[in-house]
């Protein structure tokens, strides 16, 4: 399992709860780990309610050098 750096952990634990949506910090960290493992060039989010999961994916993409498309 890929380990998250402190910035991503803090993002999930401290910033994510302030965003409207259904994605809790545990799920956000899981999604971030998956992005870090797969290193996608482009990511697509379908069905955004409040945007929490979108922010988690975007933060992790930034960590792997993705341009957030």
DSSP file (Angstrom, degrees, kcal/mol; ACC not computed):
  #  RESIDUE AA STRUCTURE BP1 BP2  ACC     N-H-->O    O-->H-N    N-H-->O    O-->H-N    TCO  KAPPA ALPHA  PHI   PSI    X-CA   Y-CA   Z-CA
    1    1 A X              0   0    0      0, 0.0     2,-0.2     0, 0.0    33,-0.0   0.000 360.0 360.0 360.0 136.2    0.0    0.0    0.0
    2    2 A X        -     0   0    0     31,-0.1     2,-0.4     1,-0.1    35,-0.1  -0.523 360.0-132.2 -73.8 134.6    1.3    3.4   -0.9
    3    3 A X        -     0   0    0     -2,-0.2     2,-0.3    33,-0.1    -1,-0.1  -0.705  16.4-130.0 -89.2 137.8    2.0    5.7    2.0
    4    4 A X        -     0   0    0     -2,-0.4     2,-0.1     1,-0.1    29,-0.0  -0.617  20.8-121.1 -84.6 144.3    0.6    9.3    1.9
    5    5 A X     >  -     0   0    0     -2,-0.3     4,-2.2     1,-0.1     3,-0.2  -0.339  32.7-100.4 -76.4 169.0    2.9   12.2    2.7
    6    6 A X  H  > S+     0   0    0      1,-0.2     4,-2.8     2,-0.2     5,-0.2   0.843 120.1  57.8 -61.7 -35.6    2.1   14.5    5.6
    7    7 A X  H  > S+     0   0    0      1,-0.2     4,-2.3     2,-0.2    -1,-0.2   0.926 109.8  43.4 -61.7 -44.7    0.7   17.2    3.3
    8    8 A X  H  > S+     0   0    0     -3,-0.2     4,-2.4     2,-0.2    -2,-0.2   0.891 113.6  51.3 -69.9 -38.3   -1.9   14.8    1.9
    9    9 A X  H  X S+     0   0    0     -4,-2.2     4,-2.6     2,-0.2     5,-0.2   0.943 113.0  45.4 -61.4 -46.6   -2.7   13.4    5.3
   10   10 A X  H  X>S+     0   0    0     -4,-2.8     4,-3.1     1,-0.2     5,-0.9   0.891 110.7  54.3 -63.9 -39.3   -3.3   16.8    6.7
   11   11 A X  I  X>S+     0   0    0     -4,-2.3     5,-2.4    -5,-0.2     4,-0.9   0.934 113.0  42.6 -58.6 -47.7   -5.3   17.8    3.7
   12   12 A X  I  <5S+     0   0    0     -4,-2.4     5,-0.3     3,-0.2    -2,-0.2   0.898 121.4  39.8 -67.1 -41.5   -7.6   14.9    4.2
   13   13 A X  I  <5S+     0   0    0     -4,-2.6    -2,-0.2    -5,-0.2    -1,-0.2   0.849 130.3  21.7 -80.0 -35.0   -7.9   15.2    8.0
   14   14 A X  I  <5S+     0   0    0     -4,-3.1    -3,-0.2    -5,-0.2     4,-0.2   0.849 129.8  32.2-104.8 -42.2   -8.1   19.0    8.3
   15   15 A X  I ><<S+     0   0    0     -4,-0.9     3,-1.9    -5,-0.9     4,-0.4   0.890 107.7  63.6 -87.2 -41.2   -9.3   20.6    5.0
   16   16 A X  G > <S+     0   0    0     -5,-2.4     3,-1.8     1,-0.3    -1,-0.1   0.854  95.2  60.0 -55.7 -39.8  -11.6   17.9    3.7
   17   17 A X  G 3  S+     0   0    0     -5,-0.3    -1,-0.3     1,-0.3    -2,-0.1   0.711  99.6  59.2 -63.6 -15.7  -14.1   18.1    6.6
   18   18 A X  G <  S+     0   0    0     -3,-1.9     2,-0.3    -4,-0.2    -1,-0.3   0.571  90.8  85.9 -87.1  -8.3  -14.7   21.8    5.7
   19   19 A X  S <  S-     0   0    0     -3,-1.8     2,-0.2    -4,-0.4    32,-0.1  -0.729  85.2-114.1 -95.6 141.6  -15.9   20.9    2.1
   20   20 A X  S    S+     0   0    0     -2,-0.3    32,-0.6    30,-0.3     2,-0.3  -0.535  70.3  72.1 -73.1 134.7  -19.5   20.0    1.4
   21   21 A X  S    S-     0   0    0     -2,-0.2    27,-0.0    30,-0.2    -2,-0.0  -0.883  83.9 -82.6 148.4-176.5  -20.0   16.4    0.2
   22   22 A X  S    S+     0   0    0     -2,-0.3     2,-0.7     2,-0.1    -1,-0.1   0.538  81.2 108.4 -99.3 -10.1  -20.1   12.8    1.2
   23   23 A X        -     0   0    0     -3,-0.1     2,-0.1    -7,-0.1    33,-0.0  -0.594  54.6-157.0 -78.9 111.9  -16.4   11.8    1.0
   24   24 A X     >  -     0   0    0     -2,-0.7     4,-2.6     1,-0.1     3,-0.2  -0.406  32.2-101.1 -82.8 165.3  -15.0   11.3    4.5
   25   25 A X  H  > S+     0   0    0      1,-0.2     4,-2.4     2,-0.2     5,-0.2   0.844 121.4  54.8 -56.3 -36.5  -11.3   11.6    5.4
   26   26 A X  H  > S+     0   0    0      2,-0.2     4,-1.9     1,-0.2    -1,-0.2   0.942 112.0  42.7 -61.9 -47.5  -10.8    7.8    5.4
   27   27 A X  H  > S+     0   0    0      1,-0.2     4,-2.6     2,-0.2    -2,-0.2   0.887 112.0  55.3 -65.6 -39.5  -12.3    7.5    1.9
   28   28 A X  H  X S+     0   0    0     -4,-2.6     4,-2.5     1,-0.2    -2,-0.2   0.917 108.0  48.2 -60.1 -43.8  -10.3   10.5    0.7
   29   29 A X  H  X S+     0   0    0     -4,-2.4     4,-2.5     2,-0.2    -1,-0.2   0.891 110.2  52.5 -64.4 -39.2   -7.1    9.0    1.8
   30   30 A X  H  X S+     0   0    0     -4,-1.9     4,-2.0     2,-0.2    -2,-0.2   0.930 111.2  46.3 -60.2 -46.0   -8.0    5.7    0.1
   31   31 A X  H  X S+     0   0    0     -4,-2.6     4,-2.2     1,-0.2    -2,-0.2   0.899 111.3  52.0 -64.4 -41.1   -8.6    7.6   -3.2
   32   32 A X  H  X S+     0   0    0     -4,-2.5     4,-2.5     1,-0.2    -1,-0.2   0.916 108.5  50.9 -61.3 -43.4   -5.4    9.5   -2.8
   33   33 A X  H  X S+     0   0    0     -4,-2.5     4,-2.3     1,-0.2    -1,-0.2   0.911 109.0  51.4 -60.5 -42.3   -3.4    6.3   -2.3
   34   34 A X  H  X S+     0   0    0     -4,-2.0     4,-2.7     1,-0.2     5,-0.3   0.911 110.1  48.8 -63.0 -42.5   -5.0    4.8   -5.5
   35   35 A X  H  X S+     0   0    0     -4,-2.2     4,-2.8     1,-0.2     5,-0.4   0.923 111.5  49.9 -62.5 -43.9   -4.1    7.9   -7.5
   36   36 A X  H  < S+     0   0    0     -4,-2.5    -2,-0.2     1,-0.2    -1,-0.2   0.857 114.1  45.9 -64.4 -34.8   -0.5    7.8   -6.2
   37   37 A X  H  < S+     0   0    0     -4,-2.3    -2,-0.2    -5,-0.2    -1,-0.2   0.923 120.8  36.2 -71.8 -45.3   -0.3    4.1   -7.1
   38   38 A X  H  < S-     0   0    0     -4,-2.7    -2,-0.2    -5,-0.2    -3,-0.2   0.777  85.8-155.4 -82.4 -28.1   -1.8    4.3  -10.5
   39   39 A X     <  -     0   0    0     -4,-2.8    -3,-0.1    -5,-0.3    -4,-0.1   0.938  19.6-163.0  51.0  56.9   -0.2    7.7  -11.5
   40   40 A X        -     0   0    0     -5,-0.4     3,-0.1     1,-0.1    -1,-0.1  -0.321  22.5-147.6 -69.4 152.6   -3.0    8.6  -14.1
   41   41 A X  S    S+     0   0    0      1,-0.3    26,-0.5    25,-0.1    28,-0.4   0.853  87.7  19.6 -82.9 -40.2   -2.4   11.3  -16.6
   42   42 A X        -     0   0    0     27,-0.1     2,-0.4    24,-0.1    -1,-0.3  -0.981  69.3-164.8-131.4 142.5   -6.1   12.3  -16.7
   43   43 A X        -     0   0    0     -2,-0.4     2,-0.5    -3,-0.1    -8,-0.0  -0.981   4.0-158.0-128.3 141.6   -8.8   11.6  -14.1
   44   44 A X        -     0   0    0     -2,-0.4     2,-0.5     2,-0.0    -2,-0.0  -0.979   0.8-161.8-122.4 128.4  -12.5   11.9  -14.6
   45   45 A X        -     0   0    0     -2,-0.5     2,-0.5     3,-0.0     3,-0.3  -0.944  10.0-166.7-108.7 124.8  -15.0   12.3  -11.7
   46   46 A X        +     0   0    0     -2,-0.5    -2,-0.0     1,-0.2     0, 0.0  -0.946  65.2  16.9-115.4 129.3  -18.6   11.5  -12.5
   47   47 A X  S    S-     0   0    0     -2,-0.5     2,-0.3     1,-0.2    -1,-0.2   0.897  71.5-172.1  85.4  42.7  -21.5   12.5  -10.3
   48   48 A X        +     0   0    0     -3,-0.3    -1,-0.2     1,-0.2   -27,-0.0  -0.526  10.3 176.3 -70.3 127.7  -19.9   15.1   -8.0
   49   49 A X  S    S-     0   0    0     -2,-0.3    -1,-0.2   -29,-0.0   -28,-0.1   0.882  81.2 -11.0 -93.3 -64.2  -22.3   16.1   -5.2
   50   50 A X  S    S-     0   0    0    -31,-0.1   -30,-0.3     0, 0.0   -29,-0.1   0.543  94.0-111.1-115.1 -13.0  -20.3   18.6   -3.1
   51   51 A X  S  > S+     0   0    0    -32,-0.1     4,-2.2     3,-0.0     5,-0.2   0.420  76.5 126.0 100.6  -0.9  -16.9   18.1   -4.6
   52   52 A X  H  > S+     0   0    0    -32,-0.6     4,-1.9     1,-0.2     5,-0.1   0.934  78.3  44.1 -58.0 -49.2  -15.1   16.4   -1.7
   53   53 A X  H  > S+     0   0    0      1,-0.2     4,-2.4     2,-0.2    -1,-0.2   0.857 110.5  56.9 -66.5 -33.0  -13.8   13.4   -3.7
   54   54 A X  H  > S+     0   0    0      1,-0.2     4,-2.6     2,-0.2    -1,-0.2   0.910 107.0  48.5 -62.2 -42.7  -12.8   15.7   -6.6
   55   55 A X  H  X S+     0   0    0     -4,-2.2     4,-2.5     2,-0.2    -2,-0.2   0.890 110.3  51.6 -64.9 -39.3  -10.6   17.7   -4.3
   56   56 A X  H  X S+     0   0    0     -4,-1.9     4,-1.8     2,-0.2    -2,-0.2   0.929 112.7  45.1 -63.0 -45.3   -9.0   14.5   -2.9
   57   57 A X  H  X S+     0   0    0     -4,-2.4     4,-2.6     1,-0.2    -2,-0.2   0.922 113.7  50.2 -64.1 -44.7   -8.3   13.2   -6.4
   58   58 A X  H  X S+     0   0    0     -4,-2.6     4,-2.1     1,-0.2    -2,-0.2   0.892 108.5  51.6 -62.1 -41.7   -6.9   16.6   -7.5
   59   59 A X  H  X S+     0   0    0     -4,-2.5     4,-1.2     1,-0.2    -1,-0.2   0.907 113.1  45.1 -62.7 -41.4   -4.6   16.9   -4.5
   60   60 A X  H  X S+     0   0    0     -4,-1.8     4,-1.1     2,-0.2    -2,-0.2   0.886 109.3  55.4 -70.3 -38.8   -3.1   13.5   -5.2
   61   61 A X  H ><>S+     0   0    0     -4,-2.6     5,-3.1     1,-0.2     3,-0.7   0.904 104.4  54.2 -59.3 -40.5   -2.8   14.2   -8.9
   62   62 A X  H ><5S+     0   0    0     -4,-2.1     3,-0.9     1,-0.2    -1,-0.2   0.874 104.5  56.3 -60.3 -35.8   -0.8   17.3   -8.0
   63   63 A X  H 3<5S+     0   0    0     -4,-1.2    -1,-0.2     1,-0.2    -2,-0.2   0.743 109.9  43.6 -68.4 -24.2    1.5   15.0   -6.0
   64   64 A X  T <<5S-     0   0    0     -4,-1.1    -1,-0.2    -3,-0.7    -2,-0.2   0.326 123.7-100.0-103.3   7.1    2.2   12.8   -9.0
   65   65 A X  T < 5 +     0   0    0     -3,-0.9    -3,-0.2    -4,-0.4    -2,-0.1   0.607  69.9 151.8  88.9  11.3    2.7   15.7  -11.4
   66   66 A X      < -     0   0    0     -5,-3.1    -1,-0.2    -6,-0.2   -24,-0.1  -0.376  47.2-135.5 -70.8 156.4   -0.7   15.6  -13.0
   67   67 A X        -     0   0    0    -26,-0.5    -1,-0.1    -2,-0.1    -5,-0.1   0.291  40.3-111.9 -99.3  11.6   -2.0   18.8  -14.4
   68   68 A X              0   0    0    -27,-0.2   -26,-0.1     1,-0.1   -10,-0.1   0.766 360.0 360.0  72.1  27.3   -5.5   18.3  -13.0
   69   69 A X              0   0    0    -28,-0.4    -1,-0.1   -11,-0.0   -27,-0.1   0.496 360.0 360.0 -73.3 360.0   -7.4   17.9  -16.3
